[in-house]
Amino acid sequence: MLLATWLDSLNHVVSSGMLVALTLICLLQYVGYLWGFNHSRRQERRFQEELEGLECELSLAQKDRSLARYENVILREFLTQEDSERALGLVLRRFIVNPESGFAAFYIRSETREGGTHRDPANQSGTGDLALVTSRGLSQKSLAQLQIDPALRNLAYVQGYVRLETAAIQKTDFWNRLAPGDRMKVRTLFFIALGDVGQRFGLFISTDLYPPGCAHSEQMELACRLMQTVTYSLKHKQVQESQQLQLRTTKEILELRAIADRHYSKPLGMLDDFLKHLSEKVGAARTAVFMHANESNYTKALARTGPNLTPGVLEQWQRFEALLAMACKDKSEPCEFDENALQQIGVPHLIGSAMVLPLLQPTGRTGIMVVTRNSREGFSFEAQRLLAWAGEFLGETLFRTLMQARVEKMAHQDGLTELANRRTFDEEVQKELRFARTSGTVVSLLMLDLDRFKSVNDKHGHRTGDQVLRKTAAVLRDRLATEIRAGERGFAARYGGEELVVVLVGIGFEGAKRIAECIRRGVESMPVDLPGGGLLRVTTSIGLATCPIHGTSAEELVSAADAALYLAKASGRNRVGLPVAALV
């Protein structure tokens, strides 16, 4: 009964379309369920993707903060240092914690360090354009011979950095120049360029990256970022240092120019004072100036300055100065000598480093300046620049100084004998006698007259007579140099015609007799070549007088010496005559 009723109801629903409606409703509900389920999955995936993106960004931010923290630590140390080389040294300490197991170095273009303009590295083919600024962990042997391969340098300039493993490193000239102990420290080597593309000016080289323990990509990123920042800071520091250097150099130049503007009683006194102050400013031990006219041997310097040395050491040092001058006699640019270069020209010791500068003027070379030091350390760029200026300055001023000295020499010197002239004798003897009266010093005077000199001129001509006077003057200079002792001094002059005089200060009567006799024997044994062949022998008579025994004024002393000379001639010539008071 119930089944029949249910079937009747179903037939009614079907017949009335109710079944279709229910089916449709179920289908729609199912579709809605499927859509909601898929939408939820898409939202979940989108949320997951967004979450992963946020995690990636957070990771990158954390990495950036970490790298920035490391970078800031190094830059804070770097920027607080005023000296650029010390600042770079602190950077090296971060990369190479233990110098026994690694090394690092900064190489910078030489002209950049010296304030010059940078040139495009693509146009560079030389191998020596990078100069070591500072290093850590490298031995002295490596530092003395290290050189970066041009191809390796250019590759780093183009790419920004180069990483080489051991096998690749061993194919480079850089590896060949490393000392064996330093090779043991190399597993990987990094070459990181300094400066922007097209404006590279150096390389940072390291066996390790910073910070230890981080991923290589992070270390490399930090190193490149750090070198970029270091580059800008280094350029700024170098500009400041260059300006300070220019100010110091300008100040020193003005101080040296002031020396040249002072008044000196003797022109070469300026040169001596100039060289003394120049040596102090550049840290030189000794400085010598040679005239270009004497370039055949450079044995006699126009001026020298430096501390007192024992005779043997001084003689050897001066010989080495002459060798340096000869080695650069044809050079028109300054020459720097290190220990190896010195040994090559025959300077094995005493001198550790040297600079040789030509002294030039518009009409040609004036001379050569040799600057030497004990230390093997080379001259700083500041010292080299000051020396270069000094060479140019002296090239001009030295010529004028020598001309002035020549004029003054002509005013005070006899042109034939090169002894003091009569005017200079009168001035000097008055000065010495005034000093003798106040100090109690004795002064002796010798008057010489060549025996029968008129007959020499008449028989052999005036040219032979002039030769006799020149040779006699040479004898006087030689005897004064060898016979005068410490605390004594003397000078010779041409009094007039064949008469010569010698003033002896601090030498009494007996000492003057001894020197007079030495001069007489020297003239007697002096050979004079005759124009037609053969030798001429001449003699001289000498008169002696001493102040205060034979007079206290110049007139009294000259009169007493002249009277003694008359007695010598009257007694047969070729002898030393004494004043009448001394004969009694």
Secondary structure by P-SEA (a helix, b strand, c coil): caaaaaaaaaaaaaaaaaaaaaaaaaaaaaaaaaaaaaaaaaaaaaaaaaaaaaaaaaaaaaaaaaaaaaaaaaaaaaaacccaaaaaaaaaaaaccccccccccccccccccccccccccccccccccccccccccccccccccccccaaaaaaaaaaccccccaaaaaaccccccccaaaaaaccbbbbbbccccccccccccccccccccccaaaaaaaaaaaaaaaaaaaaaaaaaaaaaaaaaaaaaaaaaaaaaaccccccaaaaaaaaaaaaaaacccbbbbbbcccccccccccccccccccaaaaaaaaaaaaaaaaacccccbbbbbcaaaaaaaccccccccbbbbbbcccccccbbbbbbbcccccccaaaaaaaaaaaaaaaaaaaaaaaaaaaaaaaccccccccccaaaaaaaaaaaaaaaaacbbbbbbbbbbccaaaaaaaaccaaaaaaaaaaaaaaaaaaaacccccccccccccccccbbbbbbccccaaaaaaaaaaaaaaaaabbbbcccbbbbbbbbbbbbbbcccccccaaaaaaaaaaaaaaaaaacccbbbbcccccc
